[in-house]
Amino acid sequence: MTLLNLLTDIEGVAVGHATDLVLGSGVTAIIFDEPAIASGSVLGGAPGGRDTALLDPAMTVQAVDAFVLSGGSAFGLDAAGGVQSGLRQIGRGFEVGAARVPIVPQAILMDLLNGGNKDWGLHSPYREMGYSAFQAARKGAFVLGTVGAGTGATTATFKGGIGSASGVTQSGHRIAALLAVNAMGSTTMGNGPNFWAAPFERNGEFGGLGFPQRITGEDTAMRIKGVKLKATTIGVVVTDAVLTKAQAHRLSIMAHDGLARAVLPAHLPGDGDTIFSAATGRKSLGDPSDFAELCHLATLVTARAVARGVYEATTLPVQNAQAAWRDRCK
């Protein structure tokens, strides 16, 4: 299996997007071939989610069928219902007597003020978009940038979007992240093009610019969208290792470390920063250091995915849209 530097480098994982450029929003679905041990953590002060409580390691349900990332703020929570519908059609779900209930935790981001047309009438379009994202889910390559849940994403300085990155431990375990980058803070230094995630970059995946020769106080000064606005970077980190639910939870915390290395500042009161984690259980852990290295790489692939989300984004085709990094720096 050729590595693509994407979440789908994890065997048994498919990704699908639904994108509406007029709406300025979208949905991304992450579908597992088989239920995956899962957890997650929320470190932002203004989160929005569905079925996130069951991801606590103390809760009964151990595995999920899918994750959903969506724009639309609280309206976007309808998207998980569309993905559930698709999973139910193919007989997936947690067995409850004669019934099956697909387990589909979801996180949403705030993109209601990006200039897109949000006049959708009585019901939001997100349930249908969720179903479309499920139908579109495929193994292999998928598009990054202004697509799916990253369609309407913004940051303090440049257009945000969907980013992904992967890595392999010394013992051969794979780990990958997918982020929808809609940060209150900035992924770049000052007014320049250099990414905070630069030390972790691989093969020029987000421009290969590295750090500037000198970093000043101006570069580290706070740049945010505004204290009255809401934002959120949401995502997933997945490994092919055999993990317990508690270990999966630790992986999500380590992934947040990567978010904090790629966005300055992160986890603000107006952010809803949420990262889900999952283990497909294809490859057993050996030495305890194997899990430590997975945790280390969770930080790195998340930081890289954040930078790629901004680097790959394109400007929304709406009036007064936030400029993309590519428009100003490439």
Phi, psi and chi 1 to 4 in degrees:
 res  aa     phi    psi   chi1   chi2   chi3   chi4
   1 MET       -  117.1  179.9  178.4  175.7      -
   2 THR   -73.3  131.2  -57.7      -      -      -
   3 LEU   -75.2  134.1  -67.4 -179.2      -      -
   4 LEU  -109.3   -1.0  -58.7  170.6      -      -
   5 ASN    61.2   41.6 -161.7   25.8      -      -
   6 LEU  -138.5  165.4  -63.7  171.3      -      -
   7 LEU   -57.5  -32.1 -171.2   70.2      -      -
   8 THR   -73.6    2.0   45.5      -      -      -
   9 ASP   -67.4  -15.4  -74.1  -21.3      -      -
  10 ILE   -85.7  118.3  -50.4  -58.0      -      -
  11 GLU   -60.9  136.8 -172.0  176.4   -4.5      -
  12 GLY    89.7   12.1      -      -      -      -
  13 VAL  -120.9  131.7  178.4      -      -      -
  14 ALA  -122.4  149.1      -      -      -      -
  15 VAL  -127.3  135.9  171.9      -      -      -
  16 GLY  -135.9  143.5      -      -      -      -
  17 HIS  -117.0  147.1  -63.1  -53.8      -      -
  18 ALA  -123.5  127.3      -      -      -      -
  19 THR  -130.3  132.0  -57.6      -      -      -
  20 ASP  -130.3  102.6 -171.9  -29.3      -      -
  21 LEU   -71.9  -26.6  -66.5  176.5      -      -
  22 VAL   -72.3  -45.4  174.9      -      -      -
  23 LEU   -64.6  -32.4  177.9   68.8      -      -
  24 GLY    73.5   39.6      -      -      -      -
  25 SER  -159.6  174.6 -170.4      -      -      -
  26 GLY  -177.3 -176.5      -      -      -      -
  27 VAL  -136.8  141.4  175.1      -      -      -
  28 THR  -123.2  130.4  -63.0      -      -      -
  29 ALA  -114.1  134.2      -      -      -      -
  30 ILE  -113.1  113.5  -63.0   94.3      -      -
  31 ILE  -112.1  132.3  -47.4  -63.9      -      -
  32 PHE   -99.9  137.0  -61.8  101.2      -      -
  33 ASP   -58.3  -39.0  -77.2   -3.4      -      -
  34 GLU  -131.9  154.6  -59.8  173.0   -5.1      -
  35 PRO   -53.0  133.8  -27.4   35.9      -      -
  36 ALA  -112.4  136.5      -      -      -      -
  37 ILE   -57.1  131.6  -63.2  -64.2      -      -
  38 ALA  -144.9  153.6      -      -      -      -
  39 SER  -153.4 -158.2 -171.5      -      -      -
  40 GLY   168.9  171.3      -      -      -      -
  41 SER  -150.3  147.3   52.1      -      -      -
  42 VAL  -118.7  117.6 -179.9      -      -      -
  43 LEU  -117.5   -7.7  -64.2 -173.3      -      -
  44 GLY   -78.7  156.9      -      -      -      -
  45 GLY   -84.6   -9.1      -      -      -      -
  46 ALA  -137.4   63.6      -      -      -      -
  47 PRO   -81.4  160.6   33.1  -37.6      -      -
  48 GLY  -138.5  129.7      -      -      -      -
  49 GLY  -161.7  171.6      -      -      -      -
  50 ARG  -133.1  133.6  169.7  172.2  162.2  164.5
  51 ASP    56.2   32.7  -83.1  -11.6      -      -
  52 THR   -81.5  -26.6   55.0      -      -      -
  53 ALA   -63.0  -33.1      -      -      -      -
  54 LEU   -69.1  -12.7   65.3   80.5      -      -
  55 LEU   -79.6  -12.0  -62.5  172.4      -      -
  56 ASP   -57.7  135.0 -173.3  -63.3      -      -
  57 PRO   -57.4  -21.6  -26.2   35.0      -      -
  58 ALA   -81.1  -11.4      -      -      -      -
  59 MET   -84.3  159.1  -60.3  -57.1  174.8      -
  60 THR   -69.0  -50.3  -59.6      -      -      -
  61 VAL   -66.0  128.1  173.3      -      -      -
  62 GLN   -97.4  -29.0  -62.3  -70.0  -59.1      -
  63 ALA  -128.9  156.9      -      -      -      -
  64 VAL  -122.5  157.8  -56.0      -      -      -
  65 ASP   -92.7  -26.4  -63.0  -68.2      -      -
  66 ALA  -165.0  163.4      -      -      -      -
  67 PHE  -121.8  151.4  -72.0  129.7      -      -
  68 VAL  -129.2  134.0  177.6      -      -      -
  69 LEU  -116.7  135.6  -50.8  177.0      -      -
  70 SER  -148.1  151.1  173.8      -      -      -
  71 GLY   -81.1 -170.5      -      -      -      -
  72 GLY    94.7    3.0      -      -      -      -
  73 SER    51.0 -143.7 -170.6      -      -      -
  74 ALA   -61.8  -27.0      -      -      -      -
  75 PHE   -62.1  -32.0  -61.2  105.4      -      -
  76 GLY   -68.4  -11.6      -      -      -      -
  77 LEU   -65.0  -13.4  -68.9  172.6      -      -
  78 ASP   -65.3  -21.2  -68.9  -17.9      -      -
  79 ALA   -61.5  -38.1      -      -      -      -
  80 ALA   -60.6  -32.0      -      -      -      -
  81 GLY   -62.6  -37.6      -      -      -      -
  82 GLY   -66.9  -39.9      -      -      -      -
  83 VAL   -67.8  -39.3  174.4      -      -      -
  84 GLN   -58.1  -41.0  -88.4 -168.9  -40.4      -
  85 SER   -59.9  -43.9  -64.2      -      -      -
  86 GLY   -64.5  -42.0      -      -      -      -
  87 LEU   -66.6  -38.3  -71.7  163.8      -      -
  88 ARG   -63.8  -36.7 -174.0  169.6 -178.1  -93.0
  89 GLN   -58.4  -33.2  -82.4 -173.9  -40.2      -
  90 ILE  -102.0   14.8   60.9  174.4      -      -
  91 GLY    80.3   19.3      -      -      -      -
  92 ARG   -89.5  154.6  -68.0  -76.2  -60.4  -84.2
  93 GLY   142.3  161.6      -      -      -      -
  94 PHE   -70.3  128.5 -177.2   76.0      -      -
  95 GLU   -76.0  124.8  -68.4 -172.8   24.4      -
  96 VAL  -129.1   90.1 -175.1      -      -      -
  97 GLY    64.3 -126.3      -      -      -      -
  98 ALA   -86.1   -3.9      -      -      -      -
  99 ALA   -99.6  157.4      -      -      -      -
 100 ARG  -124.8  130.8  -75.9 -177.3  176.1  -91.7
 101 VAL  -119.4  107.0 -179.1      -      -      -
 102 PRO   -59.7  131.8  -23.3   34.9      -      -
 103 ILE   -97.2  112.6  -54.1  -60.6      -      -
 104 VAL  -136.6   79.0 -173.3      -      -      -
 105 PRO   -64.1  148.7  -24.1   36.5      -      -
 106 GLN  -139.0  148.3  177.9 -176.9   -1.5      -
 107 ALA  -126.8  147.5      -      -      -      -
 108 ILE  -122.7  157.3   49.1   92.4      -      -
 109 LEU  -124.4  158.2   57.1   80.1      -      -
 110 MET   -89.7  110.8  169.0   63.4  177.2      -
 111 ASP  -134.9   27.5   60.2    3.2      -      -
 112 LEU   -76.9  -12.7  -61.7  178.6      -      -
 113 LEU  -116.1   27.7  -55.9  176.6      -      -
 114 ASN   -95.5    5.6   59.7   15.2      -      -
 115 GLY    98.9   -8.8      -      -      -      -
 116 GLY   -72.9  164.2      -      -      -      -
 117 ASN   -83.6  103.4 -179.3    9.5      -      -
 118 LYS   -97.8   12.9  -53.4  -58.0 -168.5  -68.0
 119 ASP   -84.0   74.3 -173.5   16.8      -      -
 120 TRP   -92.7    1.1   52.7   61.0      -      -
 121 GLY    90.9 -152.5      -      -      -      -
 122 LEU   -65.5  -50.6 -179.1   60.3      -      -
 123 HIS  -109.1  141.6  -61.7  -66.2      -      -
 124 SER   -69.4  159.1   88.5      -      -      -
 125 PRO   -86.0    5.1   32.4  -35.4      -      -
 126 TYR   -73.7  -29.1  -71.4   97.4      -      -
 127 ARG   -63.1  -45.5 -174.3  178.9   68.7  172.9
 128 GLU   -66.6  -35.8  -67.3  -54.1  -45.8      -
 129 MET   -66.5  -36.1  -66.9  179.1   76.9      -
 130 GLY   -62.0  -43.2      -      -      -      -
 131 TYR   -64.7  -40.0 -176.7   65.1      -      -
 132 SER   -64.0  -40.3  -64.5      -      -      -
 133 ALA   -64.3  -39.1      -      -      -      -
 134 PHE   -61.1  -47.3  168.7   80.0      -      -
 135 GLN   -63.4  -30.1  -71.2 -175.6  -52.7      -
 136 ALA   -83.3   -9.4      -      -      -      -
 137 ALA   -62.4  129.5      -      -      -      -
 138 ARG  -141.3  157.8  -61.9  -71.2 -173.7  -86.2
 139 LYS   -78.3  167.5  -49.4  -74.1 -178.6   61.4
 140 GLY    82.7 -152.9      -      -      -      -
 141 ALA   -67.3  144.3      -      -      -      -
 142 PHE  -143.8  162.6   57.9   88.1      -      -
 143 VAL   -80.1  144.2  178.4      -      -      -
 144 LEU  -110.7  169.2  -58.7  179.4      -      -
 145 GLY    96.2 -132.9      -      -      -      -
 146 THR   -82.2   78.4  -57.6      -      -      -
 147 VAL  -157.8  153.9   65.8      -      -      -
 148 GLY    53.2 -137.7      -      -      -      -
 149 ALA   -62.9  -17.8      -      -      -      -
 150 GLY   -90.1    2.3      -      -      -      -
 151 THR   -55.7  -49.2  -60.3      -      -      -
 152 GLY  -101.2   10.4      -      -      -      -
 153 ALA   -69.9  145.9      -      -      -      -
 154 THR  -137.9  168.1   57.9      -      -      -
 155 THR  -132.3 -174.3   74.4      -      -      -
 156 ALA   -64.4  -27.4      -      -      -      -
 157 THR  -124.0  -33.1   51.4      -      -      -
 158 PHE  -137.2  161.1  -64.6  111.3      -      -
 159 LYS   -56.6  136.1  174.2   76.4  175.5   68.4
 160 GLY   -93.6 -177.0      -      -      -      -
 161 GLY   175.7 -168.4      -      -      -      -
 162 ILE   -85.1  128.1  -68.7  -73.7      -      -
 163 GLY  -128.6  155.7      -      -      -      -
 164 SER  -151.2  153.7 -169.5      -      -      -
 165 ALA  -160.1  156.7      -      -      -      -
 166 SER  -138.3  165.6   68.2      -      -      -
 167 GLY  -154.2  167.9      -      -      -      -
 168 VAL  -133.2  133.3 -177.3      -      -      -
 169 THR   -77.7  169.7   69.5      -      -      -
 170 GLN   -62.7  -27.6  -65.7 -179.1   61.6      -
 171 SER   -90.0    2.5   56.4      -      -      -
 172 GLY    95.2    6.2      -      -      -      -
 173 HIS   -77.5  139.5  -65.3   92.7      -      -
 174 ARG   -99.5  147.4  -65.7 -175.7 -179.8 -176.4
 175 ILE  -146.2  143.2 -173.9  166.7      -      -
 176 ALA  -149.8  157.0      -      -      -      -
 177 ALA  -129.3  151.6      -      -      -      -
 178 LEU  -135.2  126.1 -177.5  152.5      -      -
 179 LEU  -126.6  140.4  -82.2  -68.2      -      -
 180 ALA  -102.0  108.7      -      -      -      -
 181 VAL   -93.7  104.9 -174.8      -      -      -
 182 ASN  -133.5   53.0 -174.4   60.3      -      -
 183 ALA   -76.0  145.8      -      -      -      -
 184 MET   -66.4  -35.3 -179.4   77.8   77.5      -
 185 GLY   -90.4 -159.4      -      -      -      -
 186 SER  -118.0  143.3  174.4      -      -      -
 187 THR   -93.7   -5.1   63.5      -      -      -
 188 THR  -122.9  161.7   53.2      -      -      -
 189 MET   -85.4  123.7  -58.7  177.7 -164.1      -
 190 GLY    54.8 -134.3      -      -      -      -
 191 ASN   -99.8    8.6  -64.4  -44.6      -      -
 192 GLY   -92.8 -176.9      -      -      -      -
 193 PRO   -92.4   -6.3   34.1  -36.0      -      -
 194 ASN   -76.4  133.7  -55.6   81.6      -      -
 195 PHE   -88.0  142.8  -72.2   95.3      -      -
 196 TRP   -61.8  -26.1  -73.2  113.6      -      -
 197 ALA   -82.2    7.1      -      -      -      -
 198 ALA   -50.9  -40.1      -      -      -      -
 199 PRO   -63.1  -18.3  -22.2   33.7      -      -
 200 PHE  -101.1   -2.0  -44.4  116.9      -      -
 201 GLU   -61.9  146.4 -173.9  172.7   11.6      -
 202 ARG  -126.2  127.2  -64.1  -69.7  179.5  -90.9
 203 ASN    55.7   39.2  -58.0  -44.4      -      -
 204 GLY    62.1   29.7      -      -      -      -
 205 GLU   -66.3  -21.5   61.4 -165.9  -16.5      -
 206 PHE  -133.3   47.0   42.6   87.7      -      -
 207 GLY   103.8  -20.6      -      -      -      -
 208 GLY    65.1   28.7      -      -      -      -
 209 LEU   -82.7  -21.2  -60.6  179.8      -      -
 210 GLY    64.5 -161.4      -      -      -      -
 211 PHE   -88.6  152.5  -86.7  172.3      -      -
 212 PRO   -67.2  164.0   24.3  -32.8      -      -
 213 GLN   -61.8  -29.4  -70.2 -173.8  -20.2      -
 214 ARG  -140.0  134.3 -177.5  168.0  175.0  -95.7
 215 ILE  -110.3  123.8  -61.6  175.2      -      -
 216 THR  -106.5  172.7   68.8      -      -      -
 217 GLY   -61.8  -31.2      -      -      -      -
 218 GLU   -64.7  -36.6  177.4   62.2   21.7      -
 219 ASP   -65.1  -33.8  -67.8  -34.6      -      -
 220 THR   -97.0    1.6   58.1      -      -      -
 221 ALA   -63.0  150.2      -      -      -      -
 222 MET   -66.4  128.2 -175.0  172.5   72.3      -
 223 ARG  -127.2  112.8  -73.7  171.8  171.2   78.4
 224 ILE  -136.0  164.8   60.8  173.6      -      -
 225 LYS   -66.2  -31.5  -67.0  176.9 -177.9  176.1
 226 GLY   144.1  140.6      -      -      -      -
 227 VAL   -66.9  -21.3  -65.2      -      -      -
 228 LYS   -89.7   -8.3  -67.7 -175.3  178.5 -179.0
 229 LEU   -91.6  158.9  -64.4  178.6      -      -
 230 LYS  -113.1  151.7  -56.5  -61.8 -179.9 -175.8
 231 ALA  -145.7 -170.5      -      -      -      -
 232 THR   173.1  131.6  -67.6      -      -      -
 233 THR  -107.5  124.2  -64.6      -      -      -
 234 ILE  -124.7  153.0   53.0  178.2      -      -
 235 GLY  -177.4 -173.3      -      -      -      -
 236 VAL  -138.5  150.0  -57.7      -      -      -
 237 VAL  -129.3  130.8   57.6      -      -      -
 238 VAL  -133.2  140.6 -177.5      -      -      -
 239 THR  -127.2  158.9  179.1      -      -      -
 240 ASP   -91.0    5.4   61.5    0.1      -      -
 241 ALA   -76.2  161.1      -      -      -      -
 242 VAL   -85.4  113.4  176.5      -      -      -
 243 LEU  -127.4  154.6  -60.9 -175.6      -      -
 244 THR   -80.3  168.7   64.8      -      -      -
 245 LYS   -63.8  -37.0 -167.2  175.0 -177.2 -177.6
 246 ALA   -64.4  -39.3      -      -      -      -
 247 GLN   -66.7  -39.0  -73.4  174.4  -42.4      -
 248 ALA   -61.6  -37.9      -      -      -      -
 249 HIS   -62.6  -43.3 -177.6 -113.3      -      -
 250 ARG   -60.9  -37.4  178.0   54.8   51.7 -174.3
 251 LEU   -61.5  -39.2 -150.1   64.6      -      -
 252 SER   -66.8  -35.6   71.4      -      -      -
 253 ILE   -65.9  -42.5  -65.9  171.9      -      -
 254 MET   -63.8  -34.2  -62.5  -60.3  -64.1      -
 255 ALA   -64.4  -36.6      -      -      -      -
 256 HIS   -61.5  -32.0  -87.2  -71.5      -      -
 257 ASP   -59.8  -38.0  -73.5   -9.0      -      -
 258 GLY   -65.8  -39.1      -      -      -      -
 259 LEU   -60.9  -41.7  174.9   57.6      -      -
 260 ALA   -70.1  -21.3      -      -      -      -
 261 ARG   -85.3  -14.3  -76.5  166.0  170.7   77.5
 262 ALA  -108.5  -16.6      -      -      -      -
 263 VAL  -128.9  131.4  177.5      -      -      -
 264 LEU  -127.4  118.1 -174.4   70.9      -      -
 265 PRO   -84.3  160.3   30.5  -33.7      -      -
 266 ALA  -116.3  165.8      -      -      -      -
 267 HIS    60.9   36.1  -53.6  132.7      -      -
 268 LEU   -73.4  166.5  -75.2  164.6      -      -
 269 PRO   -58.1  -29.0  -26.7   35.6      -      -
 270 GLY   -92.5   -2.0      -      -      -      -
 271 ASP   -88.5  154.1  -83.0  -44.2      -      -
 272 GLY  -116.8   29.8      -      -      -      -
 273 ASP   -48.4  117.6  -62.5  -21.0      -      -
 274 THR  -134.6  130.8  -60.9      -      -      -
 275 ILE  -128.7  122.9  -62.2 -177.6      -      -
 276 PHE   -88.5  157.1  -61.6  134.2      -      -
 277 SER  -138.9  150.4   55.0      -      -      -
 278 ALA  -153.4  154.6      -      -      -      -
 279 ALA  -130.8  122.9      -      -      -      -
 280 THR   -83.3  -12.1   61.0      -      -      -
 281 GLY    70.0   32.3      -      -      -      -
 282 ARG   -86.0  -19.4  -58.1  -65.6  178.7   98.2
 283 LYS  -143.7  120.3 -175.0  177.6  175.6   62.3
 284 SER   -69.2  150.9  -62.9      -      -      -
 285 LEU   -80.1  149.7  -67.1  174.5      -      -
 286 GLY  -107.1 -100.0      -      -      -      -
 287 ASP   -66.9  146.9 -171.6  -86.0      -      -
 288 PRO   -54.4  -25.6  -27.7   35.5      -      -
 289 SER   -66.6  -20.1   63.8      -      -      -
 290 ASP   -60.5  -44.8  -72.0  -12.3      -      -
 291 PHE   -69.8  -36.9 -178.1   58.2      -      -
 292 ALA   -59.6  -40.9      -      -      -      -
 293 GLU   -69.0  -36.1 -171.1  178.3    2.6      -
 294 LEU   -59.5  -43.3  -87.1  177.5      -      -
 295 CYS   -61.3  -43.2  -70.4      -      -      -
 296 HIS   -60.1  -46.9  172.9   67.6      -      -
 297 LEU   -70.0  -28.0  -74.4 -176.2      -      -
 298 ALA   -58.8  -39.3      -      -      -      -
 299 THR   -64.0  -46.1  -63.1      -      -      -
 300 LEU   -69.0  -46.5  -89.8   56.1      -      -
 301 VAL   -67.4  -31.0  -63.4      -      -      -
 302 THR   -67.8  -46.1  -60.3      -      -      -
 303 ALA   -58.9  -44.0      -      -      -      -
 304 ARG   -64.8  -41.0  -68.0  163.3   50.7 -154.9
 305 ALA   -63.8  -38.1      -      -      -      -
 306 VAL   -60.0  -49.8  167.9      -      -      -
 307 ALA   -63.2  -40.0      -      -      -      -
 308 ARG   -63.4  -34.8  -72.6 -167.6   85.2 -168.2
 309 GLY   -60.7  -38.7      -      -      -      -
 310 VAL   -78.6  -41.8  173.5      -      -      -
 311 TYR   -61.2  -38.4  175.8   75.2      -      -
 312 GLU   -87.1   -9.2  -63.6  -72.6   -8.3      -
 313 ALA   -69.7  151.5      -      -      -      -
 314 THR  -122.4  154.1   53.9      -      -      -
 315 THR   -67.0  136.3  -56.5      -      -      -
 316 LEU   -63.5  141.7  -88.6 -179.8      -      -
 317 PRO   -82.1   56.9   31.5  -36.2      -      -
 318 VAL  -131.6  160.8  -61.0      -      -      -
 319 GLN   -64.5  138.0 -171.4  173.9    8.4      -
 320 ASN    60.6   27.4  -61.7  -40.3      -      -
 321 ALA   -67.5  149.4      -      -      -      -
 322 GLN   -66.4  136.0 -173.6  178.2   43.0      -
 323 ALA   -69.9  144.8      -      -      -      -
 324 ALA   -83.0  156.2      -      -      -      -
 325 TRP   -53.6  -40.6 -174.9   95.2      -      -
 326 ARG   -63.5  -29.4  -70.1  169.2  175.9  -99.8
 327 ASP   -73.2  -30.2  -67.6  -23.6      -      -
 328 ARG  -108.8  -18.0  -69.3  166.1   50.2 -174.3
 329 CYS  -125.5  -10.7  -57.2      -      -      -
 330 LYS  -106.3      - -161.2  168.8 -176.8  178.7
